[in-house]
Amino acid sequence: LPRDTAAAEGFLKDAGYTKDGSSWTKDGEALKLTITVPADTATNIQRSEQVQADLGDFGIPVELTTVPAAQYFSDYVIPGNFEMVSFAWQGTPFPISAAEAIFYPLDSGQNYTGTTDEKLGDLWTKANAELDPDKRIEIANEINDTIWSYVPMFPIAPLPNVWAVKQGLVNYGAAMFGYSPVDWTIVGWKK
């Protein structure tokens, strides 16, 4: 989504915050946040520092809380012991069904936000039973719209798939969002 500070100000004002100098306050308390970051994990640290800089420019200070990487998920993410965290989800060849546990049900082992919308259960049941690809995508769009109506998490950036193949090999490699199983009948060497 494009950067829209006017819309962001509107959201904060709707939530009862007012701009007090360079800070946002509500009921006399300044809005400040924390990001729990696993130690020695450069990508998490860099993403968190970028969020810290962007929100700081907007008047919301963000503190980075570094924790041992080995306990990041077990002690912080899974039990919900955080305000904000940053990590990557691994894509799969079945993105609709694979994403379900991230958002539904509430007690799913991967629903780290602890929020859901009950409409999602029926939508995923329909999507997972639908064999027509076009109808399945329509249902997936309804799922997407439902999730964006309450925004439990947001993607910061897609991470590319990077593959190295010998020059001349064709029809094999990273496919990003157009993922489909490799069609081995068309993989080969360029003549």
N, C-alpha and C positions, 0 to 999 in steps of 0.2 A: 504494500500500500504506500502511496506517496506520503511524505512528511507533511502533516497538517497541524501546525501549532494552534491555529484558531479553533479547530475542532477539539483538540486536546484541552484547551482552556475551557471550552464549553462543557466537556465531560466533567472536569474538575468542579466547575461552578455548579453544575447540576447536582453534583454529589455533596455540595455544601462547602467547598473550599473557596478561599479568597486569596488573592495575591497580596502578600504583605512584604513589601520591598522586593527582594529577590527570591522569596520563599512562598510556598503554598501552605496556608494554615486552615485549620478547622477547629472550632471550639478552643482557640488559643494554642493549639498544638501544631507544630510544623510537620508537614508530610516528609518522611524520610523512609528509605527502604534498605533492605540488605539482600545481597546475593550470596548464597553459599557456593563456594568454589572448591573443587578438589585440587589439592596441592600438586604441583609438578605436572599439570595437564595444560599445555600451552594453548590449545584451542579453546578450552573452557575459560581460561584466564583472559584471553584476548576478546572473546565475545562479551564476557562480563565487564571488562574495562570499557568496551565500546558502549554498552548499555549505560554504564556509570557516567561516561562522558556525555552521552546524548541527554539523559535525564538531568544531569547536573546543569547543562546548558539551559534547560527548561525550568530550573528552579527546584528540582527534586534531588536532594543529595542521596547517593547510594553508597553504602559501605560494603566492601568485599570481605566476607568472612571465609578464610581459608581453613579447610578441614583435611584430615588425612584421606588421600585418594582411596585407600583400601576400605574405608568406612563410609564413603560418599553416599552410596545407595543404601546400604544396610542401616546406617544410623541417621541419615538425613532425608534422602529422597523418599524411600519407601514408607517410613512412618510419618511423613509430612512435616518434618522438623526443619522448615525453611519458609522464607517469604517468597524468594525467587531462586530458581536454579536454571542451569543451562546444560543441555546435553543433546546428543543427536539420536534420532530414531533411524534404524536400519530399514531401508525399503525392501519390499518383497514383490514377487510376481503377482500377488493377490492383494493389492492395496486396500480394497474396500473391506474385505473380511478381516484382514490383518490389523486394520486401524480400530476395529470395534472395541477391543479391550482397553484402549487408551482413553476412551470416552464413556463407555457403558459396559456393564452396570456400575453403579456407584462403588461397590465393593470389589471391583475387578483388581487383580494384582498389579495391573499397569495403570490404573486411573490414579495417578499421583496427585492430581489436583483436588480429589475428593468432591467433585461436582459432576452433575450430569443433567440431562433433560430426559424425562421418562419417554418422550416420543421416540427417542433413538432406538429403543428396543424393538418396536414394531417395524421401524424403517430398516434396521439391519436384518431382521428376519425376512422381510420382503426382498431386500437386495441379495441376500445370500441364497435365496430360493429362485431368483429370477434368472432364466437362461438366455433371454434375449439381451444382447450386449447394449443396445440403445436404451432399452427400458431400465436396465441395471444402472446405466450412467445417469438417467433421470432421477432414480432413487438416490444414487450417490450425491447428486446435486442437492436433493432435499436434506440429506444427512449433513452436508456441508453447510447449508443455510441454517440449519438448527444449531450446529456447533458455533457458528459465527454469531448467533443471536445472544450467546452468553459468554463467549470467548474465554474458555478455561486456560488456554495457552495459545501462543502464537509463534509461527515460524519466523526465525530471524533471517535465515538464508538457506536455500537448498545447497547441499554439498554435492559436488560433481563426483561421478564415477570416473576414475582415471584408469585406463588400461594401456599397457604397452604391448604391441604386437609387432612382429617382424614385417618390414615393408613388403607390400604386395599382398598381404592377407586381406581378404575382403569379406564383408557381411558378418563380422565378428568383433565384439568390443562393447564399450559402454553405450547404453541406450537411454539413460536418465528416465524421464517420465513416460517415454514410449516403450517401456519395458515389455518384452514378450520373450517367451522361451527361444533359445537359439534354434533357428531352422538349419539343421546340419546339412540339408540337401543343397543349400546355396552358399555355404562356407567353402572357401577355396582360395587358390592363388590366382591373382590377376595375370592375364596373358600379355 
